[in-house]
C-alpha cells in the first residue's frame, strides 16, 4: 500500500568497508547516521563489512552468464546484498587507501559484478563517505564507490556526491596529517 509505505520511516544502511571496526570511518558513519536520525522519520543501520565472510571473485563469470545464484562461492555476499535491498538509501563508507578503497570493500564490489548486468537497486538513493588523513585522493575513492552504483540501478540524479568531508576528530577543520586510523 503506497500510503502505508509513505508513513513508515525511511531506512538508510551504511556499509563500513574499513578493516578497522571502530576506526575513523566508523566514527564518520556514526556521525552521518546521527545527523540523519535528527531529521526524524529516518532509521539507520551501520553494517561493518568485516563481520561478513566475503570470498574473492574467481572471475568465472557464472554470476553474469547464468545468474548470481550460480556463483560457486558460498559466503555472506547475499546477506550484505539483502541489507542493501532492504534499505531505501545506502551509503558506502571507506577510508582512502592509496587513492583507492580498502581490499575489504573492493572484494565486495567485485562480487557485485552481476548487478552491473542485472540492475536491482532502482528507486534508492546512494552516496559515499571517504575518510582521508592526507588531504587528497578521496575524490578517486568516491568515484570508485559511486560509479558502479549508477550501473546497478541507482539513477545518476539519485547518486549524491559530496567530496571534502570534514575530519571526524576535529569537525571545525580539515586534518593536515594522518587521521589516526581508518
N, C-alpha and C positions, 0 to 999 in steps of 0.2 A: 504494500500500500504506500503510494508516494507521500501521503500526509503523515503517516507514521514515521517514515524514513526522514522526513523533514524535521520532525520533532526530536529525534534521537540526537545525542551529541555526535559531533564529527570525531572520527578516530584518526590519530596520527601515530605511525610506528616509526621509531628512529632506530636504524640499524647501525651499530657502532662497529666499525671494521678495524679497530686498533688492536694490536696484540696485547696491550695493557688494559686489563679490565676496568680499572678505576683511575686511568690517567687523565690528561688534559682533554682528550677527545670526549671521554665520558662526561667530564665536567661541562664541556660546551654543550653536549646533548642534553644534560640535565637543565642547564640554563635556558636552552631553547624550549624544552618541554615545559618548564616553569612559566615562561612568558606566554606560551600558547594556552596553558591552563588558566592563566589570569584573564584571558579573553572571555572565558565562560563557554559552556557547551562544547568543550573540546576535551577529549580523553586521550592521553598519550601513553605510549608504552615504549620503553627502551629495551632493545634486544641486542645483546652482545654476541657477535658472530662467533667468538671463541667458545661459547657454550655449546656450539653445534659441531658435529663431525662432518666436514665437507672435504671429499676427496678431490684430487687434481684431475681435471679433464684429461682423458686419454686421446682425444681427437678422433674418435671413431665415427663421429657424425650420425650415429644412430638416432640421437635425440632430434636431429634435424630431418633426416630422411624417413624415419619410421615413427617418431613420436617420443616425447621425453620420458614416457613410461617404459620405453625400450632401453634406456640408459643402463649399461651393465653395472654402474656404480650404485650401490645400495647404501646410501648415507642419509644425512639430515637435510639435503638440499630442499626437498619438497616441504619440510617443516618450515624452513625460512621463507620459501615462496608463499606458503599458506599465511604467514604473518603479513607479507606484503599484500596479498589478495584480500585479507581481512580488514584492511585499513582504507579509509577514504583518501589519505595522503601518506606519503612516505618520504623519509629523509635518510640519505646516506651520510654518515659522519666518519671521517677518517683523518689521520694525521698525514702530513706531507712527508713522504719518504723519498728523497732524491727525485723530486718532481713527479712522483707517482704515488698511487695508493699502496698501502702495505700488502704483502703477499696474501694475507688472510682474506682481504676483501677482493683482491684480484682473482684468486681462485674461485670465489663465489660468483663474481661477474662472468668469468669464463663458463661456469656451469649454467648460466642463464642464456647461453647462446641460442638455445631453442626458441626463446621468446623473441629473438630478433626476426625469426621466420614465422612465428605464430603469436603475434602480439596479444596480450591478455590484460593489460593494465589501463584500458580505456576508462575515462571518466575520473581518474585520480590525479591529484596534484603531487608533484615531487620537487625536491630541492636537495642541496648538498651542503654540508658543513665541512670545512677543511681547517685543521689546526696546524699552524706552522710557527716555528720559532725563529727562523732566519730572515723572514720578511719578504720572501719571494718564492715562486714555484707553486703556490696554492691554486692559482687560476688553472694551471695544467691539470691538477688533481680534480678540480671541479668539472672540467671538460671530460676527463676520463670517466667520471661517475655519471654525468648528466647525458652526454651524447648517446650512449646506448639506450637510455630510458626513452628517448624520442622515437627509437625504432621498436621499442617494446610495447608501444601503445599510448604512452603519455604524449598528448599533443604538444607541439612546441610552445603554444601560448599558455600551457599549464605548467611548464617547467620553469621554475623561477631561479635565476642566478643572482647571487649577491656576494661577490668576492670581497675580500678585505674585511673579514670579521675582526672584531677586537680580541685582544688577549684575554683568556679566561681568568688569569690571576689578577690582572690589572685592567678592568673594563674601561677605564678612562684613557688608556694609552695602548699603543701597539707595542709588542715586545720587540726589543732590538736584539736579544740574544736567545739562547735555547729556551724552549717552553717548559722544560722541567719534566718531560715525559709525555708520551703520546697517549 
